Amino acid sequence: MHDYLRAIGFSQLKKNKDVRDLLNLVMLRPTSEYVSAATGVDSAFGEKVKEFSDHMGISVRGEYDENGQFHQSYYFPYFKGSQCTLKEEVTIEKQADKDGFSGICDNVKIGVSLIFHLLNMADYMDYLEFHKGSLFYAPMYLSGLSISGKVILPLMKNEKDRRQRVDDNMNRDRMLAAAREGDPEAIESLTLEDIDMYATVSRRAKREDVLTIVESYFMPYGIACDQYSIMGDIVSVTQVQNSLTEEYIYILCLECNDLFMEVCINKEDLLGEPLPGRRFRGTVWVQGTVDFVGI
C-alpha cells in the first residue's frame, strides 16, 4: 500500500483488497488514459489516471500487450501544482526500479540538488519521439504530498525587514552565480558571509528558539531521494474534498526559500489551523511537471 494515499483522502484503506478494488475502479473508469505510439514491439507503455478532486488522484502505469490488454506495473497518488515554481535547467533521468522518470534540478535558492517524481511522463515520451537529449531549460510546476505536518507561528517582520531580505537574497544569488563561474572575490565574500552567519546563529541559539532564527528551509529527508523536510510561509489555503471518500484535504501554497510550491495534506494529518501568514513545517514527497511545450 502506498504511504501517500492518505494525503489525497484515502486514510481509511486498511487492507490490500481495498487498494485492489480502488485500482480496479481507476482502470475501469479512468478520467484520462495514454498509450504510447511505439511501433514494432509486442507491448506499449500505458497510463490510466483518475481524478478524485481537481488536479489530484491516482495514476496507474503499465503496458498494453499485442491483444490490447492492460497490465499494471505500479501505481502512485499524485497532486499537480498549478503555479510555476521555477524555470531552470532540469535533467530527466530514468528510474532504475520501474518504468518512470525523475527530474533533477540544481537551484541556488535551495542549496541542494532538487529531485522530483516526474508526473507528465507521457508528455516526455512524446517529446522524445521527435527530439533527443535529457537536459532542458524549461518551466517546472512542483508540488508535494504530505502525511505529516504542523502549523507554526510566523516571525514578526515589518515592511523594511521584507525589503531588506529581498535585497539580501538578490545579492546572494548574484554572488552564487559568480562563484559558480569561478570568481574568486565572490567565493571569498560567500565564505566570509557564511562565517558571520555561523557566529550569529551560535550567539542567538543560546537565548532563542531555533524556529525564530530559521525562517524557512528545504532539505533532504530520510533515504528516499525525492522526499524533503520543508518549512515555509503559507501564502494561501484551499480546502477540497475527495469525491469518493469525502475526506477533506488542505492545499497549501507555500513560499519556501523564495520558491512557491503547493502542498496537499489530509486535514487529519495537519496539526494546527492553516492560515495565510503562518508557517507550515513537515515532510513532503516532491512531484512535478515539466512544460516540454515551452522549451
BALOBA-1460 file (C-alpha; in Angstrom, 3 decimals):
// residues 295
<rec num="1" residu="m" x="0.000" y="0.000" z="0.000"/>
<rec num="2" residu="h" x="1.379" y="3.396" z="-0.975"/>
<rec num="3" residu="d" x="2.109" y="5.542" z="2.084"/>
<rec num="4" residu="y" x="0.921" y="8.761" z="0.437"/>
<rec num="5" residu="l" x="-2.591" y="7.566" z="-0.476"/>
<rec num="6" residu="r" x="-3.868" y="9.198" z="2.714"/>
<rec num="7" residu="a" x="-2.546" y="12.566" z="1.528"/>
<rec num="8" residu="i" x="-5.232" y="12.676" z="-1.185"/>
<rec num="9" residu="g" x="-8.059" y="11.439" z="1.040"/>
<rec num="10" residu="f" x="-7.666" y="7.662" z="1.333"/>
<rec num="11" residu="s" x="-6.762" y="7.361" z="5.010"/>
<rec num="12" residu="q" x="-9.267" y="4.565" z="5.719"/>
<rec num="13" residu="l" x="-7.739" y="1.932" z="3.458"/>
<rec num="14" residu="k" x="-6.787" y="-0.928" z="5.774"/>
<rec num="15" residu="k" x="-6.317" y="-3.981" z="3.574"/>
<rec num="16" residu="n" x="-4.615" y="-4.754" z="0.278"/>
<rec num="17" residu="k" x="-8.028" y="-5.856" z="-1.029"/>
<rec num="18" residu="d" x="-9.302" y="-2.306" z="-0.516"/>
<rec num="19" residu="v" x="-6.384" y="-0.998" z="-2.569"/>
<rec num="20" residu="r" x="-7.018" y="-3.539" z="-5.338"/>
<rec num="21" residu="d" x="-10.684" y="-2.518" z="-5.505"/>
<rec num="22" residu="l" x="-9.633" y="1.133" z="-5.735"/>
<rec num="23" residu="l" x="-7.153" y="0.403" z="-8.524"/>
<rec num="24" residu="n" x="-9.791" y="-1.592" z="-10.421"/>
<rec num="25" residu="l" x="-12.019" y="1.494" z="-10.251"/>
<rec num="26" residu="v" x="-9.192" y="3.611" z="-11.679"/>
<rec num="27" residu="m" x="-8.543" y="1.184" z="-14.535"/>
<rec num="28" residu="l" x="-12.219" y="0.594" z="-15.372"/>
<rec num="29" residu="r" x="-13.328" y="4.242" z="-15.195"/>
<rec num="30" residu="p" x="-10.287" y="6.458" z="-15.746"/>
<rec num="31" residu="t" x="-10.580" y="10.213" z="-16.157"/>
<rec num="32" residu="s" x="-7.877" y="10.043" z="-18.831"/>
<rec num="33" residu="e" x="-5.532" y="7.451" z="-20.303"/>
<rec num="34" residu="y" x="-2.466" y="7.328" z="-22.516"/>
<rec num="35" residu="v" x="-0.967" y="4.730" z="-24.865"/>
<rec num="36" residu="s" x="2.479" y="5.243" z="-26.353"/>
<rec num="37" residu="a" x="2.832" y="5.293" z="-30.114"/>
<rec num="38" residu="a" x="5.585" y="2.632" z="-30.095"/>
<rec num="39" residu="t" x="5.762" y="0.512" z="-33.231"/>
<rec num="40" residu="g" x="7.471" y="-2.761" z="-33.965"/>
<rec num="41" residu="v" x="7.189" y="-4.082" z="-30.384"/>
<rec num="42" residu="d" x="4.884" y="-6.552" z="-28.667"/>
<rec num="43" residu="s" x="3.868" y="-4.145" z="-25.906"/>
<rec num="44" residu="a" x="3.361" y="-0.412" z="-25.438"/>
<rec num="45" residu="f" x="3.541" y="1.814" z="-22.372"/>
<rec num="46" residu="g" x="0.182" y="2.827" z="-20.965"/>
<rec num="47" residu="e" x="-1.103" y="5.037" z="-18.160"/>
<rec num="48" residu="k" x="-4.571" y="5.357" z="-16.648"/>
<rec num="49" residu="v" x="-5.410" y="8.315" z="-14.425"/>
<rec num="50" residu="k" x="-8.472" y="9.009" z="-12.312"/>
<rec num="51" residu="e" x="-9.065" y="12.316" z="-10.527"/>
<rec num="52" residu="f" x="-10.801" y="12.405" z="-7.154"/>
<rec num="53" residu="s" x="-10.528" y="16.194" z="-6.917"/>
<rec num="54" residu="d" x="-9.118" y="18.887" z="-9.180"/>
<rec num="55" residu="h" x="-5.534" y="18.014" z="-10.192"/>
<rec num="56" residu="m" x="-5.455" y="15.209" z="-7.621"/>
<rec num="57" residu="g" x="-5.904" y="11.474" z="-7.973"/>
<rec num="58" residu="i" x="-4.260" y="8.125" z="-8.706"/>
<rec num="59" residu="s" x="-2.145" y="7.134" z="-11.697"/>
<rec num="60" residu="v" x="-1.706" y="3.502" z="-12.739"/>
<rec num="61" residu="r" x="1.121" y="2.752" z="-15.149"/>
<rec num="62" residu="g" x="1.784" y="-0.442" z="-17.051"/>
<rec num="63" residu="e" x="1.772" y="-1.788" z="-20.581"/>
<rec num="64" residu="y" x="-0.631" y="-2.963" z="-23.254"/>
<rec num="65" residu="d" x="0.053" y="-6.324" z="-24.865"/>
<rec num="66" residu="e" x="-0.494" y="-7.190" z="-28.525"/>
<rec num="67" residu="n" x="-4.154" y="-8.004" z="-27.732"/>
<rec num="68" residu="g" x="-4.808" y="-4.593" z="-26.244"/>
<rec num="69" residu="q" x="-4.970" y="-5.848" z="-22.647"/>
<rec num="70" residu="f" x="-3.607" y="-3.519" z="-19.976"/>
<rec num="71" residu="h" x="-1.202" y="-4.992" z="-17.411"/>
<rec num="72" residu="q" x="-0.491" y="-2.944" z="-14.294"/>
<rec num="73" residu="s" x="3.133" y="-2.350" z="-13.287"/>
<rec num="74" residu="y" x="2.786" y="0.171" z="-10.459"/>
<rec num="75" residu="y" x="0.591" y="2.983" z="-9.162"/>
<rec num="76" residu="f" x="1.004" y="6.183" z="-7.169"/>
<rec num="77" residu="p" x="-1.110" y="9.062" z="-5.844"/>
<rec num="78" residu="y" x="-0.439" y="12.453" z="-7.395"/>
<rec num="79" residu="f" x="-1.146" y="16.136" z="-6.988"/>
<rec num="80" residu="k" x="-0.344" y="18.565" z="-9.802"/>
<rec num="81" residu="g" x="0.665" y="22.097" z="-8.914"/>
<rec num="82" residu="s" x="-0.931" y="24.964" z="-10.831"/>
<rec num="83" residu="q" x="1.765" y="27.579" z="-10.161"/>
<rec num="84" residu="c" x="5.141" y="27.725" z="-11.906"/>
<rec num="85" residu="t" x="7.788" y="27.148" z="-9.237"/>
<rec num="86" residu="l" x="10.903" y="27.938" z="-11.242"/>
<rec num="87" residu="k" x="12.418" y="27.935" z="-14.713"/>
<rec num="88" residu="e" x="15.841" y="26.327" z="-14.677"/>
<rec num="89" residu="e" x="17.930" y="23.646" z="-16.304"/>
<rec num="90" residu="v" x="16.444" y="20.261" z="-15.455"/>
<rec num="91" residu="t" x="17.754" y="16.795" z="-16.228"/>
<rec num="92" residu="i" x="15.317" y="13.915" z="-16.764"/>
<rec num="93" residu="e" x="16.637" y="10.524" z="-15.665"/>
<rec num="94" residu="k" x="15.129" y="7.038" z="-15.917"/>
<rec num="95" residu="q" x="14.309" y="5.410" z="-12.587"/>
<rec num="96" residu="a" x="16.135" y="2.146" z="-12.014"/>
<rec num="97" residu="d" x="13.387" y="0.187" z="-10.264"/>
<rec num="98" residu="k" x="10.401" y="0.941" z="-12.502"/>
<rec num="99" residu="d" x="9.283" y="2.452" z="-15.788"/>
<rec num="100" residu="g" x="9.292" y="6.030" z="-14.556"/>
<rec num="101" residu="f" x="11.393" y="9.184" z="-14.629"/>
<rec num="102" residu="s" x="12.746" y="11.706" z="-12.140"/>
<rec num="103" residu="g" x="13.656" y="15.340" z="-12.651"/>
<rec num="104" residu="i" x="16.877" y="16.750" z="-11.190"/>
<rec num="105" residu="c" x="17.438" y="20.481" z="-10.848"/>
<rec num="106" residu="d" x="20.243" y="22.478" z="-9.201"/>
<rec num="107" residu="n" x="18.895" y="25.703" z="-7.768"/>
<rec num="108" residu="v" x="20.915" y="28.209" z="-5.739"/>
<rec num="109" residu="k" x="17.894" y="29.193" z="-3.628"/>
<rec num="110" residu="i" x="17.580" y="25.669" z="-2.222"/>
<rec num="111" residu="g" x="21.271" y="24.854" z="-1.969"/>
<rec num="112" residu="v" x="20.838" y="21.151" z="-2.810"/>
<rec num="113" residu="s" x="20.001" y="19.173" z="-5.937"/>
<rec num="114" residu="l" x="16.208" y="19.111" z="-6.106"/>
<rec num="115" residu="i" x="14.912" y="15.705" z="-7.221"/>
<rec num="116" residu="f" x="11.240" y="15.186" z="-8.014"/>
<rec num="117" residu="h" x="8.996" y="12.467" z="-9.410"/>
<rec num="118" residu="l" x="8.016" y="13.377" z="-12.981"/>
<rec num="119" residu="l" x="4.228" y="13.303" z="-13.336"/>
<rec num="120" residu="n" x="3.836" y="14.041" z="-17.058"/>
<rec num="121" residu="m" x="5.862" y="11.060" z="-18.258"/>
<rec num="122" residu="a" x="3.591" y="10.715" z="-21.298"/>
<rec num="123" residu="d" x="4.484" y="14.252" z="-22.442"/>
<rec num="124" residu="y" x="8.171" y="13.434" z="-22.073"/>
<rec num="125" residu="m" x="7.827" y="10.241" z="-24.121"/>
<rec num="126" residu="d" x="6.000" y="12.159" z="-26.858"/>
<rec num="127" residu="y" x="8.770" y="14.768" z="-26.811"/>
<rec num="128" residu="l" x="11.409" y="12.052" z="-27.252"/>
<rec num="129" residu="e" x="9.673" y="10.832" z="-30.403"/>
<rec num="130" residu="f" x="10.942" y="13.924" z="-32.245"/>
<rec num="131" residu="h" x="13.820" y="15.195" z="-30.092"/>
<rec num="132" residu="k" x="16.852" y="13.857" z="-28.272"/>
<rec num="133" residu="g" x="18.524" y="14.722" z="-25.008"/>
<rec num="134" residu="s" x="17.685" y="14.729" z="-21.325"/>
<rec num="135" residu="l" x="18.790" y="18.260" z="-20.307"/>
<rec num="136" residu="f" x="16.264" y="21.061" z="-20.717"/>
<rec num="137" residu="y" x="15.742" y="24.667" z="-19.724"/>
<rec num="138" residu="a" x="12.038" y="24.654" z="-19.002"/>
<rec num="139" residu="p" x="9.329" y="25.833" z="-16.574"/>
<rec num="140" residu="m" x="8.639" y="23.416" z="-13.705"/>
<rec num="141" residu="y" x="5.453" y="23.119" z="-11.674"/>
<rec num="142" residu="l" x="6.422" y="21.468" z="-8.391"/>
<rec num="143" residu="s" x="4.007" y="20.085" z="-5.830"/>
<rec num="144" residu="g" x="4.162" y="17.894" z="-2.762"/>
<rec num="145" residu="l" x="2.202" y="15.255" z="-0.908"/>
<rec num="146" residu="s" x="2.499" y="15.307" z="2.870"/>
<rec num="147" residu="i" x="1.321" y="12.863" z="5.522"/>
<rec num="148" residu="s" x="2.771" y="14.722" z="8.496"/>
<rec num="149" residu="g" x="2.833" y="18.449" z="9.140"/>
<rec num="150" residu="k" x="2.134" y="21.181" z="11.630"/>
<rec num="151" residu="v" x="1.290" y="24.870" z="11.563"/>
<rec num="152" residu="i" x="3.639" y="27.149" z="13.491"/>
<rec num="153" residu="l" x="3.565" y="30.855" z="14.217"/>
<rec num="154" residu="p" x="5.193" y="33.330" z="11.826"/>
<rec num="155" residu="l" x="8.128" y="35.616" z="12.530"/>
<rec num="156" residu="m" x="7.424" y="39.269" z="13.245"/>
<rec num="157" residu="k" x="8.557" y="41.247" z="10.188"/>
<rec num="158" residu="n" x="7.817" y="44.769" z="9.053"/>
<rec num="159" residu="e" x="7.964" y="46.103" z="5.523"/>
<rec num="160" residu="k" x="11.547" y="47.296" z="5.964"/>
<rec num="161" residu="d" x="12.627" y="43.789" z="7.027"/>
<rec num="162" residu="r" x="10.931" y="42.255" z="3.980"/>
<rec num="163" residu="r" x="12.613" y="44.679" z="1.561"/>
<rec num="164" residu="q" x="15.987" y="44.074" z="3.188"/>
<rec num="165" residu="r" x="15.515" y="40.326" z="2.881"/>
<rec num="166" residu="v" x="14.673" y="40.585" z="-0.811"/>
<rec num="167" residu="d" x="17.753" y="42.748" z="-1.461"/>
<rec num="168" residu="d" x="19.993" y="40.371" z="0.511"/>
<rec num="169" residu="n" x="18.670" y="37.342" z="-1.375"/>
<rec num="170" residu="m" x="19.184" y="39.015" z="-4.749"/>
<rec num="171" residu="n" x="22.742" y="39.947" z="-3.806"/>
<rec num="172" residu="r" x="23.480" y="36.419" z="-2.583"/>
<rec num="173" residu="d" x="22.038" y="34.903" z="-5.781"/>
<rec num="174" residu="r" x="24.341" y="37.103" z="-7.855"/>
<rec num="175" residu="m" x="27.365" y="36.090" z="-5.786"/>
<rec num="176" residu="l" x="26.456" y="32.403" z="-6.017"/>
<rec num="177" residu="a" x="26.151" y="32.671" z="-9.790"/>
<rec num="178" residu="a" x="29.548" y="34.403" z="-9.948"/>
<rec num="179" residu="a" x="31.097" y="31.796" z="-7.650"/>
<rec num="180" residu="r" x="29.878" y="29.035" z="-9.942"/>
<rec num="181" residu="e" x="31.771" y="30.747" z="-12.746"/>
<rec num="182" residu="g" x="34.939" y="30.725" z="-10.636"/>
<rec num="183" residu="d" x="35.001" y="34.357" z="-9.476"/>
<rec num="184" residu="p" x="37.490" y="34.382" z="-6.527"/>
<rec num="185" residu="e" x="36.064" y="37.569" z="-4.994"/>
<rec num="186" residu="a" x="32.565" y="36.089" z="-4.936"/>
<rec num="187" residu="i" x="33.860" y="32.869" z="-3.360"/>
<rec num="188" residu="e" x="35.695" y="34.847" z="-0.685"/>
<rec num="189" residu="s" x="32.636" y="37.023" z="0.027"/>
<rec num="190" residu="l" x="30.385" y="33.966" z="0.384"/>
<rec num="191" residu="t" x="32.892" y="32.293" z="2.696"/>
<rec num="192" residu="l" x="33.065" y="35.332" z="4.965"/>
<rec num="193" residu="e" x="29.280" y="35.646" z="4.909"/>
<rec num="194" residu="d" x="28.895" y="32.010" z="5.984"/>
<rec num="195" residu="i" x="31.383" y="32.525" z="8.830"/>
<rec num="196" residu="d" x="29.460" y="35.593" z="10.041"/>
<rec num="197" residu="m" x="26.160" y="33.726" z="9.772"/>
<rec num="198" residu="y" x="27.524" y="30.791" z="11.800"/>
<rec num="199" residu="a" x="28.707" y="33.163" z="14.530"/>
<rec num="200" residu="t" x="25.350" y="34.957" z="14.590"/>
<rec num="201" residu="v" x="23.357" y="31.714" z="14.797"/>
<rec num="202" residu="s" x="25.615" y="30.345" z="17.545"/>
<rec num="203" residu="r" x="25.123" y="33.513" z="19.572"/>
<rec num="204" residu="r" x="21.358" y="33.687" z="19.119"/>
<rec num="205" residu="a" x="20.834" y="29.956" z="19.761"/>
<rec num="206" residu="k" x="21.847" y="30.477" z="23.382"/>
<rec num="207" residu="r" x="18.773" y="32.591" z="24.096"/>
<rec num="208" residu="e" x="16.299" y="31.987" z="21.243"/>
<rec num="209" residu="d" x="14.331" y="29.051" z="19.840"/>
<rec num="210" residu="v" x="15.665" y="27.681" z="16.569"/>
<rec num="211" residu="l" x="12.365" y="28.404" z="14.780"/>
<rec num="212" residu="t" x="12.800" y="32.122" z="15.461"/>
<rec num="213" residu="i" x="16.244" y="32.014" z="13.856"/>
<rec num="214" residu="v" x="15.449" y="29.841" z="10.832"/>
<rec num="215" residu="e" x="12.736" y="31.394" z="8.704"/>
<rec num="216" residu="s" x="12.414" y="28.615" z="6.112"/>
<rec num="217" residu="y" x="14.315" y="25.587" z="4.885"/>
<rec num="218" residu="f" x="14.239" y="22.888" z="2.221"/>
<rec num="219" residu="m" x="16.426" y="19.853" z="2.895"/>
<rec num="220" residu="p" x="16.503" y="16.108" z="2.099"/>
<rec num="221" residu="y" x="14.620" y="13.795" z="4.429"/>
<rec num="222" residu="g" x="15.405" y="10.122" z="5.025"/>
<rec num="223" residu="i" x="16.919" y="7.845" z="2.391"/>
<rec num="224" residu="a" x="14.382" y="8.492" z="-0.379"/>
<rec num="225" residu="c" x="15.892" y="10.910" z="-2.891"/>
<rec num="226" residu="d" x="12.645" y="12.777" z="-3.629"/>
<rec num="227" residu="q" x="11.434" y="13.323" z="-0.057"/>
<rec num="228" residu="y" x="12.228" y="16.548" z="1.780"/>
<rec num="229" residu="s" x="11.676" y="18.251" z="5.091"/>
<rec num="230" residu="i" x="10.453" y="21.785" z="4.479"/>
<rec num="231" residu="m" x="9.304" y="24.875" z="6.328"/>
<rec num="232" residu="g" x="7.792" y="27.882" z="4.613"/>
<rec num="233" residu="d" x="5.281" y="30.702" z="4.831"/>
<rec num="234" residu="i" x="1.662" y="29.879" z="3.993"/>
<rec num="235" residu="v" x="0.562" y="32.189" z="1.181"/>
<rec num="236" residu="s" x="-2.926" y="30.770" z="0.631"/>
<rec num="237" residu="v" x="-5.103" y="27.886" z="1.837"/>
<rec num="238" residu="t" x="-7.741" y="25.935" z="-0.091"/>
<rec num="239" residu="q" x="-9.863" y="23.106" z="1.285"/>
<rec num="240" residu="v" x="-11.087" y="20.439" z="-1.140"/>
<rec num="241" residu="q" x="-12.932" y="17.158" z="-0.738"/>
<rec num="242" residu="n" x="-12.205" y="13.699" z="-2.116"/>
<rec num="243" residu="s" x="-15.184" y="12.837" z="-4.329"/>
<rec num="244" residu="l" x="-15.114" y="9.149" z="-3.320"/>
<rec num="245" residu="t" x="-14.263" y="9.148" z="0.402"/>
<rec num="246" residu="e" x="-15.495" y="12.706" z="1.157"/>
<rec num="247" residu="e" x="-12.390" y="13.327" z="3.275"/>
<rec num="248" residu="y" x="-11.170" y="16.921" z="3.451"/>
<rec num="249" residu="i" x="-7.755" y="17.917" z="2.162"/>
<rec num="250" residu="y" x="-5.835" y="21.157" z="2.568"/>
<rec num="251" residu="i" x="-3.950" y="22.600" z="-0.394"/>
<rec num="252" residu="l" x="-1.308" y="24.978" z="0.924"/>
<rec num="253" residu="c" x="0.573" y="27.395" z="-1.304"/>
<rec num="254" residu="l" x="3.944" y="27.864" z="0.388"/>
<rec num="255" residu="e" x="6.812" y="30.281" z="-0.061"/>
<rec num="256" residu="c" x="9.914" y="28.339" z="0.872"/>
<rec num="257" residu="n" x="13.439" y="29.663" z="0.231"/>
<rec num="258" residu="d" x="11.891" y="32.245" z="-2.135"/>
<rec num="259" residu="l" x="10.231" y="29.499" z="-4.205"/>
<rec num="260" residu="f" x="6.476" y="28.948" z="-4.446"/>
<rec num="261" residu="m" x="5.189" y="25.395" z="-4.133"/>
<rec num="262" residu="e" x="1.817" y="23.780" z="-3.486"/>
<rec num="263" residu="v" x="1.455" y="21.001" z="-0.913"/>
<rec num="264" residu="c" x="-1.607" y="18.875" z="-0.209"/>
<rec num="265" residu="i" x="-2.188" y="17.169" z="3.141"/>
<rec num="266" residu="n" x="-5.107" y="15.347" z="4.703"/>
<rec num="267" residu="k" x="-6.916" y="17.527" z="7.220"/>
<rec num="268" residu="e" x="-6.459" y="14.800" z="9.846"/>
<rec num="269" residu="d" x="-2.666" y="14.792" z="9.363"/>
<rec num="270" residu="l" x="-2.154" y="18.533" z="9.894"/>
<rec num="271" residu="l" x="-1.664" y="19.789" z="13.418"/>
<rec num="272" residu="g" x="-2.991" y="23.318" z="13.799"/>
<rec num="273" residu="e" x="-5.153" y="25.639" z="11.729"/>
<rec num="274" residu="p" x="-3.525" y="26.791" z="8.479"/>
<rec num="275" residu="l" x="-3.954" y="30.484" z="7.723"/>
<rec num="276" residu="p" x="-2.091" y="32.845" z="5.384"/>
<rec num="277" residu="g" x="0.850" y="34.378" z="7.204"/>
<rec num="278" residu="r" x="1.521" y="31.374" z="9.390"/>
<rec num="279" residu="r" x="4.176" y="28.785" z="8.589"/>
<rec num="280" residu="f" x="3.973" y="25.121" z="7.618"/>
<rec num="281" residu="r" x="6.543" y="22.594" z="8.742"/>
<rec num="282" residu="g" x="6.507" y="18.978" z="7.568"/>
<rec num="283" residu="t" x="7.822" y="16.282" z="5.271"/>
<rec num="284" residu="v" x="6.770" y="16.068" z="1.624"/>
<rec num="285" residu="w" x="7.150" y="13.764" z="-1.356"/>
<rec num="286" residu="v" x="8.020" y="16.167" z="-4.176"/>
<rec num="287" residu="q" x="6.369" y="15.693" z="-7.559"/>
<rec num="288" residu="g" x="6.417" y="17.907" z="-10.617"/>
<rec num="289" residu="t" x="5.503" y="18.503" z="-14.217"/>
<rec num="290" residu="v" x="7.866" y="19.958" z="-16.802"/>
<rec num="291" residu="d" x="6.483" y="22.130" z="-19.594"/>
<rec num="292" residu="f" x="8.101" y="20.466" z="-22.616"/>
<rec num="293" residu="v" x="5.946" y="22.582" z="-24.946"/>
<rec num="294" residu="g" x="7.613" y="25.756" z="-23.641"/>
<rec num="295" residu="i" x="11.131" y="24.508" z="-24.411"/>
